[in-house]
Amino acid sequence: MNYYESKADTTKLVCMLCSHYCNLKEEQVGICGVNKNTGNKIECLVYGYPSALNIDPIEKKPLYHFLPNSKSLSLGTIGCNFKCSFCQNWNISQEKNIDKSRYFSPQNIVDIAKEYGCRSIAYTYNEPTIFYPYAKDIALLAKQEGIKSVFVSNGYESSELIDDMVGLIDAANIDLKSFNEAYYKKELGGDLKIVLQNLKHFVTNKIWIEVTTLIVPTKNDSDEELKDIASFIADELGVNIPWHISVFHPDYKERSLPVTPLESLQRAYDIGKKCGLSYIYMGNIPQDNNTYCRTCNAKLISREGFGASENLLVKSRCPQCDKKLEGVFE
């Protein structure tokens, strides 16, 4: 894909990475803070400069129906195209200064993944959409080595980028942060309709997705809103798309709010089940997050903390009734 387009009769360039479609004058930087019109192109200023690089269990992304109990090389840069007041990684997502003291080429990243036996590379920590040129070059090399690529994203990609992901990005965990249009616009800096449209686009493009909602007290934890979120997943994405409901911890600009009570998570879980969702997982707490066969209820995957302790699948299927489990397992 073209990462930018020229604006007719002007030196402005339109960034094509995310759905803000920033219209940038020469030397102007987009909303994300890291893509800049340098004269004849839009340059991704963080290309080759991850601010975080770790080896994580894939379950930490969280992805529960994707290569369980495997390691993922996780990387992020600085910058974000959202402005969430509760961001858990605000120290990099809202950072403006790029540390260029050490450069990691796409090949360097793939070599590290191979060295440590990682079966995937996760573009995460901050919004990976804004460093897609870097992520794509890594993913192309990783695929040659049999290493998969995953996105952990706010779902604000451009439509063009989601199409470009086909065959490159194997899975994504997408945040559905609220079902309130005004809240998305004022508090997060995005458009709910676009996120919902993009979630459906991922499914249409057959990129495996799992959805996460951070339950923030007083912000998105009403029965009505939780029902709207669960119903959208069930009706528009499919009842077998996993829904991760996570505990909020006070951080960044939301230090006065309480930790999400377990009762709120249980309410969300019950609402999700009433809406027909097959797989609901509670995050950020010690909890039974095992996966069970939706046909015979046999245990398929046991989890403890941020890892899978036992995988009982046989060629992606239930060992009891032979029902195939939705996801990516081989």
C-alpha positions in Angstrom: 0.0 0.0 0.0 1.0 3.6 -0.3 1.5 5.1 3.2 0.6 8.5 2.0 -1.1 10.3 -0.9 -0.5 13.8 -2.4 -3.1 16.5 -1.9 -4.0 18.0 -5.2 -2.6 21.5 -5.9 -0.7 21.7 -2.6 2.4 20.3 -0.9 0.3 18.6 1.7 0.3 14.9 2.1 -2.4 12.7 3.5 -1.2 9.9 5.9 -2.9 6.6 5.0 -1.9 4.6 8.1 -4.9 5.3 10.4 -8.4 6.6 10.2 -7.5 10.1 11.2 -6.1 10.5 7.6 -3.9 13.4 8.8 -3.6 16.1 6.2 0.0 17.3 6.7 1.9 20.3 5.6 5.7 20.1 5.0 7.5 19.5 8.4 4.1 18.8 10.1 3.7 15.7 12.3 0.5 13.8 12.5 -1.8 13.3 15.6 0.3 10.2 16.5 3.5 12.4 16.9 5.7 10.1 14.8 4.7 10.4 11.2 6.0 13.5 9.5 5.8 15.2 6.1 9.5 15.6 5.3 8.9 17.3 1.9 8.2 14.6 -0.6 7.1 11.8 1.6 5.7 11.0 5.1 8.4 9.5 7.1 7.8 7.1 10.1 10.3 8.7 12.6 10.3 5.7 14.9 11.3 3.2 12.2 14.0 1.0 13.8 13.7 2.6 17.2 11.6 0.4 19.6 11.2 1.9 23.1 10.2 -1.5 24.5 11.3 -4.9 23.6 10.4 -8.0 25.7 9.6 -11.7 25.4 6.1 -12.3 26.7 3.7 -15.3 26.8 1.2 -14.9 24.0 -1.5 -15.0 26.7 -0.3 -11.6 27.9 -1.4 -9.8 24.8 -4.1 -11.2 25.5 -4.5 -13.8 22.8 -6.0 -17.1 24.2 -6.9 -18.8 20.9 -3.6 -18.3 19.2 -0.6 -20.6 19.6 -1.2 -21.2 23.3 1.7 -21.5 25.7 4.1 -20.0 23.1 6.5 -17.1 23.4 6.0 -13.8 21.5 8.7 -11.2 21.0 6.9 -8.0 21.9 7.9 -4.5 20.7 6.5 -1.0 20.8 7.7 2.5 20.0 6.6 5.9 21.3 3.5 7.7 20.1 -0.2 7.0 19.7 -3.2 8.1 17.6 -5.5 8.1 20.7 -5.3 10.1 24.0 -6.8 7.7 26.6 -6.7 9.2 30.0 -6.3 5.7 31.6 -3.5 4.5 29.4 -1.4 1.9 31.2 1.6 2.6 28.9 1.3 6.4 28.8 5.0 6.8 29.5 5.7 5.6 25.9 2.4 6.2 24.1 2.4 9.9 25.1 6.1 10.4 24.9 7.4 12.9 22.2 11.2 12.3 22.3 12.5 9.4 20.2 15.5 7.6 21.7 17.8 6.9 18.7 20.7 5.6 20.7 20.2 2.1 19.3 18.8 1.0 15.9 17.1 -2.4 15.4 16.6 -3.3 11.8 13.7 -5.6 10.8 16.3 -8.4 10.4 17.6 -7.7 14.0 14.1 -8.2 15.4 13.6 -11.4 13.5 17.0 -12.7 14.6 16.1 -12.0 18.3 12.8 -13.8 17.9 14.5 -16.9 16.4 17.2 -16.8 19.1 14.7 -17.0 21.9 12.3 -19.5 20.2 9.5 -17.1 19.8 6.7 -18.3 17.5 5.3 -14.9 16.9 6.2 -11.2 17.0 3.7 -8.9 18.7 3.4 -5.2 17.8 2.1 -3.8 21.1 2.6 -1.5 24.1 1.8 1.6 22.1 -0.5 1.7 19.0 1.3 -0.4 16.2 -0.8 1.2 13.4 1.4 4.3 13.6 4.6 2.3 13.0 3.1 -0.1 10.4 5.9 0.6 7.9 8.4 -0.9 10.4 6.0 -3.7 11.5 5.3 -4.7 7.9 9.0 -5.0 7.0 9.5 -7.2 10.1 6.5 -9.3 9.4 7.7 -10.0 5.8 11.0 -11.3 7.1 9.4 -13.2 10.0 7.0 -15.0 7.6 10.0 -16.4 5.7 11.2 -18.0 9.0 7.7 -19.4 9.9 7.2 -16.7 12.6 3.8 -15.2 12.8 2.9 -11.6 13.5 0.2 -10.1 15.8 -1.2 -6.6 16.4 -2.5 -5.3 19.8 -4.4 -2.3 18.7 -7.1 0.3 19.4 -8.7 -0.6 16.1 -8.3 2.8 14.4 -6.4 1.5 11.3 -7.2 2.9 7.9 -9.3 0.7 5.8 -6.4 0.5 3.3 -4.1 -0.8 6.0 -6.4 -3.5 7.1 -6.5 -4.8 3.6 -2.7 -4.6 3.4 -2.5 -6.8 6.5 -3.9 -9.8 4.8 -1.3 -12.6 4.6 1.1 -10.6 6.9 -0.7 -10.1 10.2 -2.0 -13.4 11.6 -4.0 -12.2 14.5 -5.0 -9.1 16.4 -6.4 -8.2 19.8 -8.5 -5.1 19.4 -9.7 -2.8 22.2 -13.4 -2.0 22.2 -13.1 0.6 24.9 -16.7 1.8 25.1 -20.0 1.8 23.2 -20.5 5.5 23.7 -19.8 7.8 20.7 -19.3 10.9 22.8 -16.9 9.2 25.1 -14.8 7.9 22.2 -14.6 11.3 20.6 -14.0 13.4 23.8 -12.0 11.1 26.0 -10.2 8.9 23.6 -9.8 10.9 20.5 -11.5 8.5 18.0 -14.7 7.6 16.4 -16.7 4.6 17.7 -18.3 4.0 14.3 -14.9 3.6 12.7 -13.7 1.1 15.3 -16.9 -1.0 14.9 -16.5 -0.9 11.1 -12.8 -1.9 11.4 -13.6 -4.8 13.7 -16.0 -6.2 11.0 -13.3 -5.5 8.4 -10.8 -7.7 10.3 -13.3 -10.5 10.4 -14.1 -10.1 6.7 -10.4 -10.3 5.9 -10.1 -13.5 7.9 -7.6 -12.1 10.3 -8.2 -13.8 13.7 -9.3 -11.3 16.3 -10.0 -11.3 20.0 -11.6 -8.3 21.6 -10.6 -6.6 24.9 -12.7 -4.2 27.0 -11.0 -2.6 30.0 -13.9 -2.1 32.5 -13.4 1.4 33.9 -15.6 2.3 36.9 -18.2 5.0 36.0 -17.0 5.3 32.5 -18.2 2.1 30.6 -19.4 -0.3 33.3 -23.2 0.2 33.1 -25.3 -2.9 32.3 -26.6 -1.1 29.2 -23.2 -0.4 27.8 -21.8 -3.8 28.6 -24.8 -5.4 26.8 -24.2 -3.1 23.8 -20.6 -4.3 23.6 -21.4 -8.0 24.0 -24.3 -7.8 21.6 -22.2 -6.2 18.9 -19.5 -8.9 19.3 -22.1 -11.7 19.1 -24.3 -10.2 16.3 -21.7 -8.5 14.1 -18.4 -10.4 14.7 -19.6 -13.9 15.8 -20.4 -15.6 19.1 -17.1 -17.5 19.0 -14.9 -14.4 19.0 -13.2 -14.3 22.5 -14.1 -11.3 24.7 -11.5 -10.3 27.3 -12.9 -8.2 30.1 -10.1 -6.6 32.2 -9.6 -4.9 35.5 -8.7 -1.2 35.5 -6.0 0.0 37.7 -5.7 3.8 38.4 -3.0 5.3 36.2 -2.0 8.3 34.1 -4.8 10.9 34.4 -7.3 8.6 36.1 -5.7 8.1 39.5 -8.8 9.0 41.4 -11.0 6.2 40.1 -11.1 2.9 42.0 -9.9 -0.4 40.8 -12.6 -2.3 39.0 -14.5 -4.3 41.5 -14.8 -8.1 40.8 -18.5 -7.7 40.9 -18.3 -5.5 37.7 -16.3 -8.2 35.9 -18.8 -10.9 36.9 -21.7 -8.7 35.7 -19.9 -8.2 32.4 -19.3 -12.0 32.2 -22.9 -12.8 32.9 -24.2 -10.2 30.4 -21.8 -11.6 27.7 -23.1 -15.1 28.3 -26.7 -13.9 28.0 -25.8 -12.4 24.7 -24.5 -15.8 23.5 -20.8 -15.3 23.6 -18.9 -18.7 23.8 -15.6 -17.5 25.2 -15.3 -14.8 27.9 -12.1 -14.3 29.9 -11.4 -12.1 32.9 -8.1 -10.3 32.8 -5.7 -8.7 35.3 -6.9 -10.9 38.2 -6.1 -14.5 39.4 -9.0 -16.3 37.7 -9.9 -19.6 36.1 -9.4 -18.6 32.5 -9.5 -22.1 31.0 -11.0 -22.8 27.6 -13.8 -25.3 27.4 -15.4 -27.0 24.4 -18.6 -25.2 23.5 -20.1 -28.5 22.4 -19.3 -31.0 25.2 -17.7 -28.7 27.8 -14.5 -30.7 28.0 -11.5 -28.7 29.2 -9.3 -27.8 26.2 -6.7 -25.3 27.6 -5.7 -24.8 31.2 -4.2 -21.4 32.1 -2.5 -20.0 35.2 -1.5 -16.4 35.4 -0.2 -15.2 32.1 0.5 -18.6 30.6 -1.2 -21.9 29.5 -0.2 -24.8 31.7 -1.9 -27.5 29.7 -3.0 -27.7 26.1 -5.3 -30.7 25.5 -6.2 -30.0 21.9 -5.6 -32.6 19.3 -4.9 -31.0 15.9 -6.9 -28.0 17.0 -9.8 -30.2 18.0 -11.5 -31.3 21.2 -10.2 -34.7 22.3 -13.6 -35.7 23.5 -16.0 -34.8 20.7 -13.7 -33.7 17.9 -15.2 -30.2 17.6 -12.7 -27.8 16.1 -11.8 -24.8 18.4 -11.9 -21.4 16.8 -8.5 -19.7 16.5 -5.0 -20.4 15.3 -3.3 -23.4 16.9 -0.8 -24.8 14.5 
